[in-house]
């Protein structure tokens, strides 16, 4: 693997490590989905309408991509702004509680995304990453980028 950056160490989110969360916050966090989110479903429907066929969540590929078109070696990730560090340099200053956990956690996610991109590209895949807000606000534009790539093959 060409990626050589040192892996960021993230402590487990447990009280013995000094982290605490309220039962209400814990309940809210447990409802956050990692698969089949609304933006992901919206984007998949638009791809299907455009005639682009795919499979979901291929566990055999690095990073378990949200959308995979094996025939054209295409993978698509739809990343949540908080979890994947959108505008991170600005956002990390706004984290007020459990900073010792959340900052390394998000930075490790960013690092893992970069590692995944490199590994997939080494396997010959074209990687698209869209932010959830891009899918929500500019769905057609995102689909068009994928469509343009496929037409250039």
N, C-alpha and C positions, 0 to 999 in steps of 0.2 A: 504494500500500500504506500502511495507517495506522500500521504499526509503524515507529518512528523510532529505536530504541535503537541505539547504535554497535555494529557487529559485533565480537566478540571475535576477536583474531588468535591462531591456533594454529600453532606451529612444527611442521614435519614431524618425525616421530620418527626421527631419524637421528643417527649418532655425531658427525657434524660439527657438529650443533647441541647437542652435549653430552649426548645421551641414550644410554643403553646398556641392553641387556637380554641375559639369558643365552639360549643356544640352547634350553634346556629351556622357559623362559618363552615364548619366541617360538613354539615348537611348540604349547604349550598355547593361546596366543592365536589361532593360526591355525585352531584347531578350533571357535572360537566362530562360530555361525551368525547371520545377520541375518534370514533368512527361514525359515518353516516350523519354528520352534522348538517344543519340546514344549508349552509353555503355549498357543502360538498354535493348534496342531493340536487340543489339548483343547478350547479355546474354540470353534473352528470346528465341531467335531463336536457340541457342545452346542447351538450356534445352529441347525445343520441339523436336529437332533432336535426343536427347538422350532418348526420350520417357517419359520425365517428364512433366506432365500436371499441369496447374496452372491457377489461376485467377490473374488479375491485380488490384492493388490499392483498397483493401478491406477497405472501410471507416468505417466499423463496428469494426475493430480491432484497438487497440492503435497504433498510429504512421502512420497509413495508409500505410502499407507495399507495396513495389513495386511489389512483387510477393508473392502469397499465394497458398499453397497446403493444402487445408482444411483437406482432407482425412488423410494426414500424419502429421498434425499439424506442418507445416513448413512455416516459413516466411523468405523472403530475402529482404534486403535493399541494394541498390547500392548508396553509398554516394559520393558526390562530395568533392574533397580534400579541397577546400576553405571553403565551407559552413559547413562542419562537422569537421573541425579542424585536418586534417591529419598533423602529425609532428608539433603539435601546439606550443610546447615550443620554437621551432626554428622559426616557421613562424610568430608568433605574434610580434616578435621584428622587422620584416620587414615591418609591416604595418606603413605607413608614414602619411596618411591623415585620419582624422575623427576617430582616435584611440579610443576616448571616446565612440563611437558608436560600431565600429567593434569588438573590443576585448570582451565587454560583450555579443554582439550578437552571436559571434561564441562560446564563452564559455557556453552560455545558450543553444545553439544547441547541444553541446556535452553533457551537463547535461540532456537535454530532451531525447537524444538518449539513455542514460543510464537508465533513468526512463522508457522509452518505452520497452527496453530489459527486465527489471525486470517485468513489467506488463505482457508482452507477455509470459514470462517463467512461471509466476504464473498461467496463463491460460492454461499452458501445451504445449506451442509452442516451437519449436527449432528455434532459431534466428540465421541467417547468415547475416553478414554485410561485404560487399566487397567494396573496394575503386574503383573509376572509373578507375584508372590507372591499378589496378589488372585485371579488366575485359578487358581492352584494350590490355594488354600485355600477360596475362596468362588466357585467357578465358577457355580453356580446363581444366586447373588445378582447376579453381573455380567450374566448372560444375562437375568435378570429386569428389570434396569435398561433394557436395550436393548428388551426386549419391551414394557415400560411406555411407553417413548418412542414406539414404533411404534403402539401402541394409541391413543395420544393424538392421532395425526395425523388 
